[in-house]
Amino acid sequence: RPGFTLVGLMVMVAIIAILAAIAFAFYQNHMLTVRRVEAQGIMLNIQNLQEKHLFNYTFYENNLSDLGSFESDDYAFSIKGATNTTYTITATAKARQTDDTGCIFMTLNQAGLRCPGADPRCPTHADCW
């Protein structure tokens, strides 16, 4: 008889399930990258605000909340070591972004250096930036 057999239908369902699993894995990886890039944009915004603060007050701000509100569901931001000449902005992954294991910590300093080599938490591959 013409038509689909049960075995043929089961094979089609299995193929669709395999393709869906592959697509979902690619989607998950893409979303990790998107959220990381969003955090990098926030870090660059903080860097711009630090430079504006230096111009107005001749020192870098050590208190992030004095520069503004930087909310993210996926990263926590902080400023460390702010002086008259230096600072380091750190983005630490949280919640679902911790699956991005190679890029849990990202740093940016006053010179624009991304994750200085002296930081042991520095991502070891260039994919983070």
C-alpha positions as protocol buffer text, in pm:
chain_id: "A"
residue {
  index: 1
  type: ARG
  ca { x: 0 y: 0 z: 0 }
}
residue {
  index: 2
  type: PRO
  ca { x: 114 y: 355 z: -60 }
}
residue {
  index: 3
  type: GLY
  ca { x: 189 y: 579 z: 239 }
}
residue {
  index: 4
  type: PHE
  ca { x: 422 y: 596 z: 536 }
}
residue {
  index: 5
  type: THR
  ca { x: 516 y: 297 z: 744 }
}
residue {
  index: 6
  type: LEU
  ca { x: 559 y: 316 z: 1117 }
}
residue {
  index: 7
  type: VAL
  ca { x: 932 y: 246 z: 1083 }
}
residue {
  index: 8
  type: GLY
  ca { x: 968 y: 523 z: 824 }
}
residue {
  index: 9
  type: LEU
  ca { x: 785 y: 765 z: 1050 }
}
residue {
  index: 10
  type: MET
  ca { x: 1006 y: 671 z: 1347 }
}
residue {
  index: 11
  type: VAL
  ca { x: 1319 y: 729 z: 1137 }
}
residue {
  index: 12
  type: MET
  ca { x: 1190 y: 1077 z: 1042 }
}
residue {
  index: 13
  type: VAL
  ca { x: 1117 y: 1161 z: 1406 }
}
residue {
  index: 14
  type: ALA
  ca { x: 1467 y: 1044 z: 1509 }
}
residue {
  index: 15
  type: ILE
  ca { x: 1631 y: 1259 z: 1239 }
}
residue {
  index: 16
  type: ILE
  ca { x: 1430 y: 1565 z: 1341 }
}
residue {
  index: 17
  type: ALA
  ca { x: 1521 y: 1508 z: 1708 }
}
residue {
  index: 18
  type: ILE
  ca { x: 1892 y: 1486 z: 1625 }
}
residue {
  index: 19
  type: LEU
  ca { x: 1880 y: 1805 z: 1417 }
}
residue {
  index: 20
  type: ALA
  ca { x: 1690 y: 1987 z: 1692 }
}
residue {
  index: 21
  type: ALA
  ca { x: 1949 y: 1882 z: 1953 }
}
residue {
  index: 22
  type: ILE
  ca { x: 2233 y: 2012 z: 1734 }
}
residue {
  index: 23
  type: ALA
  ca { x: 2052 y: 2340 z: 1665 }
}
residue {
  index: 24
  type: PHE
  ca { x: 1979 y: 2390 z: 2036 }
}
residue {
  index: 25
  type: ALA
  ca { x: 2347 y: 2341 z: 2125 }
}
residue {
  index: 26
  type: PHE
  ca { x: 2450 y: 2603 z: 1868 }
}
residue {
  index: 27
  type: TYR
  ca { x: 2184 y: 2840 z: 2000 }
}
residue {
  index: 28
  type: GLN
  ca { x: 2306 y: 2799 z: 2359 }
}
residue {
  index: 29
  type: ASN
  ca { x: 2665 y: 2874 z: 2254 }
}
residue {
  index: 30
  type: HIS
  ca { x: 2555 y: 3176 z: 2053 }
}
residue {
  index: 31
  type: MET
  ca { x: 2363 y: 3317 z: 2350 }
}
residue {
  index: 32
  type: LEU
  ca { x: 2672 y: 3287 z: 2571 }
}
residue {
  index: 33
  type: THR
  ca { x: 2862 y: 3496 z: 2316 }
}
residue {
  index: 34
  type: VAL
  ca { x: 2582 y: 3753 z: 2287 }
}
residue {
  index: 35
  type: ARG
  ca { x: 2566 y: 3803 z: 2664 }
}
residue {
  index: 36
  type: ARG
  ca { x: 2947 y: 3830 z: 2684 }
}
residue {
  index: 37
  type: VAL
  ca { x: 2952 y: 4099 z: 2413 }
}
residue {
  index: 38
  type: GLU
  ca { x: 2679 y: 4288 z: 2598 }
}
residue {
  index: 39
  type: ALA
  ca { x: 2893 y: 4284 z: 2914 }
}
residue {
  index: 40
  type: GLN
  ca { x: 3192 y: 4410 z: 2716 }
}
residue {
  index: 41
  type: GLY
  ca { x: 2980 y: 4701 z: 2594 }
}
residue {
  index: 42
  type: ILE
  ca { x: 2892 y: 4787 z: 2953 }
}
residue {
  index: 43
  type: MET
  ca { x: 3261 y: 4769 z: 3047 }
}
residue {
  index: 44
  type: LEU
  ca { x: 3349 y: 5010 z: 2765 }
}
residue {
  index: 45
  type: ASN
  ca { x: 3073 y: 5243 z: 2885 }
}
residue {
  index: 46
  type: ILE
  ca { x: 3220 y: 5234 z: 3236 }
}
residue {
  index: 47
  type: GLN
  ca { x: 3563 y: 5307 z: 3087 }
}
residue {
  index: 48
  type: ASN
  ca { x: 3424 y: 5615 z: 2908 }
}
residue {
  index: 49
  type: LEU
  ca { x: 3261 y: 5735 z: 3230 }
}
residue {
  index: 50
  type: GLN
  ca { x: 3591 y: 5687 z: 3415 }
}
residue {
  index: 51
  type: GLU
  ca { x: 3770 y: 5905 z: 3161 }
}
residue {
  index: 52
  type: LYS
  ca { x: 3502 y: 6172 z: 3194 }
}
residue {
  index: 53
  type: HIS
  ca { x: 3537 y: 6153 z: 3574 }
}
residue {
  index: 54
  type: LEU
  ca { x: 3916 y: 6190 z: 3545 }
}
residue {
  index: 55
  type: PHE
  ca { x: 3871 y: 6497 z: 3326 }
}
residue {
  index: 56
  type: ASN
  ca { x: 3627 y: 6657 z: 3573 }
}
residue {
  index: 57
  type: TYR
  ca { x: 3787 y: 6558 z: 3906 }
}
residue {
  index: 58
  type: THR
  ca { x: 4151 y: 6461 z: 3822 }
}
residue {
  index: 59
  type: PHE
  ca { x: 4113 y: 6109 z: 3964 }
}
residue {
  index: 60
  type: TYR
  ca { x: 3938 y: 5785 z: 3873 }
}
residue {
  index: 61
  type: GLU
  ca { x: 3628 y: 5684 z: 4066 }
}
residue {
  index: 62
  type: ASN
  ca { x: 3657 y: 5373 z: 4284 }
}
residue {
  index: 63
  type: ASN
  ca { x: 3284 y: 5346 z: 4355 }
}
residue {
  index: 64
  type: LEU
  ca { x: 3095 y: 5207 z: 4056 }
}
residue {
  index: 65
  type: SER
  ca { x: 2759 y: 5333 z: 4177 }
}
residue {
  index: 66
  type: ASP
  ca { x: 2891 y: 5692 z: 4164 }
}
residue {
  index: 67
  type: LEU
  ca { x: 2933 y: 5648 z: 3787 }
}
residue {
  index: 68
  type: GLY
  ca { x: 2584 y: 5510 z: 3733 }
}
residue {
  index: 69
  type: SER
  ca { x: 2377 y: 5196 z: 3747 }
}
residue {
  index: 70
  type: PHE
  ca { x: 2506 y: 4897 z: 3552 }
}
residue {
  index: 71
  type: GLU
  ca { x: 2252 y: 4618 z: 3581 }
}
residue {
  index: 72
  type: SER
  ca { x: 2298 y: 4279 z: 3420 }
}
residue {
  index: 73
  type: ASP
  ca { x: 2139 y: 3943 z: 3487 }
}
residue {
  index: 74
  type: ASP
  ca { x: 2452 y: 3771 z: 3361 }
}
residue {
  index: 75
  type: TYR
  ca { x: 2750 y: 3970 z: 3495 }
}
residue {
  index: 76
  type: ALA
  ca { x: 2851 y: 4156 z: 3809 }
}
residue {
  index: 77
  type: PHE
  ca { x: 3068 y: 4464 z: 3748 }
}
residue {
  index: 78
  type: SER
  ca { x: 3322 y: 4621 z: 3980 }
}
residue {
  index: 79
  type: ILE
  ca { x: 3608 y: 4872 z: 3981 }
}
residue {
  index: 80
  type: LYS
  ca { x: 3927 y: 4790 z: 4166 }
}
residue {
  index: 81
  type: GLY
  ca { x: 4245 y: 4982 z: 4236 }
}
residue {
  index: 82
  type: ALA
  ca { x: 4123 y: 5322 z: 4120 }
}
residue {
  index: 83
  type: THR
  ca { x: 4382 y: 5594 z: 4179 }
}
residue {
  index: 84
  type: ASN
  ca { x: 4477 y: 5918 z: 4006 }
}
residue {
  index: 85
  type: THR
  ca { x: 4628 y: 5716 z: 3722 }
}
residue {
  index: 86
  type: THR
  ca { x: 4491 y: 5361 z: 3718 }
}
residue {
  index: 87
  type: TYR
  ca { x: 4183 y: 5144 z: 3757 }
}
residue {
  index: 88
  type: THR
  ca { x: 4062 y: 4799 z: 3657 }
}
residue {
  index: 89
  type: ILE
  ca { x: 3705 y: 4716 z: 3561 }
}
residue {
  index: 90
  type: THR
  ca { x: 3606 y: 4355 z: 3624 }
}
residue {
  index: 91
  type: ALA
  ca { x: 3306 y: 4168 z: 3488 }
}
residue {
  index: 92
  type: THR
  ca { x: 3232 y: 3842 z: 3667 }
}
residue {
  index: 93
  type: ALA
  ca { x: 2990 y: 3596 z: 3511 }
}
residue {
  index: 94
  type: LYS
  ca { x: 2690 y: 3489 z: 3718 }
}
residue {
  index: 95
  type: ALA
  ca { x: 2381 y: 3273 z: 3679 }
}
residue {
  index: 96
  type: ARG
  ca { x: 2348 y: 3112 z: 3336 }
}
residue {
  index: 97
  type: GLN
  ca { x: 2660 y: 3287 z: 3204 }
}
residue {
  index: 98
  type: THR
  ca { x: 2883 y: 3070 z: 3426 }
}
residue {
  index: 99
  type: ASP
  ca { x: 2849 y: 2806 z: 3153 }
}
residue {
  index: 100
  type: ASP
  ca { x: 3090 y: 3025 z: 2954 }
}
residue {
  index: 101
  type: THR
  ca { x: 3374 y: 2861 z: 3143 }
}
residue {
  index: 102
  type: GLY
  ca { x: 3665 y: 3016 z: 2953 }
}
residue {
  index: 103
  type: CYS
  ca { x: 3541 y: 3371 z: 3008 }
}
residue {
  index: 104
  type: ILE
  ca { x: 3407 y: 3383 z: 3364 }
}
residue {
  index: 105
  type: PHE
  ca { x: 3622 y: 3688 z: 3445 }
}
residue {
  index: 106
  type: MET
  ca { x: 3696 y: 3974 z: 3207 }
}
residue {
  index: 107
  type: THR
  ca { x: 3897 y: 4283 z: 3297 }
}
residue {
  index: 108
  type: LEU
  ca { x: 3966 y: 4615 z: 3131 }
}
residue {
  index: 109
  type: ASN
  ca { x: 4207 y: 4878 z: 3263 }
}
residue {
  index: 110
  type: GLN
  ca { x: 4267 y: 5250 z: 3205 }
}
residue {
  index: 111
  type: ALA
  ca { x: 4505 y: 5181 z: 2917 }
}
residue {
  index: 112
  type: GLY
  ca { x: 4246 y: 4972 z: 2735 }
}
residue {
  index: 113
  type: LEU
  ca { x: 4428 y: 4648 z: 2811 }
}
residue {
  index: 114
  type: ARG
  ca { x: 4187 y: 4360 z: 2830 }
}
residue {
  index: 115
  type: CYS
  ca { x: 4261 y: 4118 z: 3110 }
}
residue {
  index: 116
  type: PRO
  ca { x: 4626 y: 4194 z: 3197 }
}
residue {
  index: 117
  type: GLY
  ca { x: 4853 y: 3887 z: 3204 }
}
residue {
  index: 118
  type: ALA
  ca { x: 4931 y: 3938 z: 3572 }
}
residue {
  index: 119
  type: ASP
  ca { x: 4574 y: 3840 z: 3661 }
}
residue {
  index: 120
  type: PRO
  ca { x: 4557 y: 3462 z: 3719 }
}
residue {
  index: 121
  type: ARG
  ca { x: 4185 y: 3469 z: 3643 }
}
residue {
  index: 122
  type: CYS
  ca { x: 4254 y: 3603 z: 3294 }
}
residue {
  index: 123
  type: PRO
  ca { x: 4088 y: 3407 z: 3014 }
}
residue {
  index: 124
  type: THR
  ca { x: 4347 y: 3201 z: 2834 }
}
residue {
  index: 125
  type: HIS
  ca { x: 4198 y: 3235 z: 2486 }
}
residue {
  index: 126
  type: ALA
  ca { x: 4129 y: 3537 z: 2274 }
}
residue {
  index: 127
  type: ASP
  ca { x: 3764 y: 3442 z: 2212 }
}
residue {
  index: 128
  type: CYS
  ca { x: 3659 y: 3637 z: 2521 }
}
residue {
  index: 129
  type: TRP
  ca { x: 3732 y: 3973 z: 2361 }
}
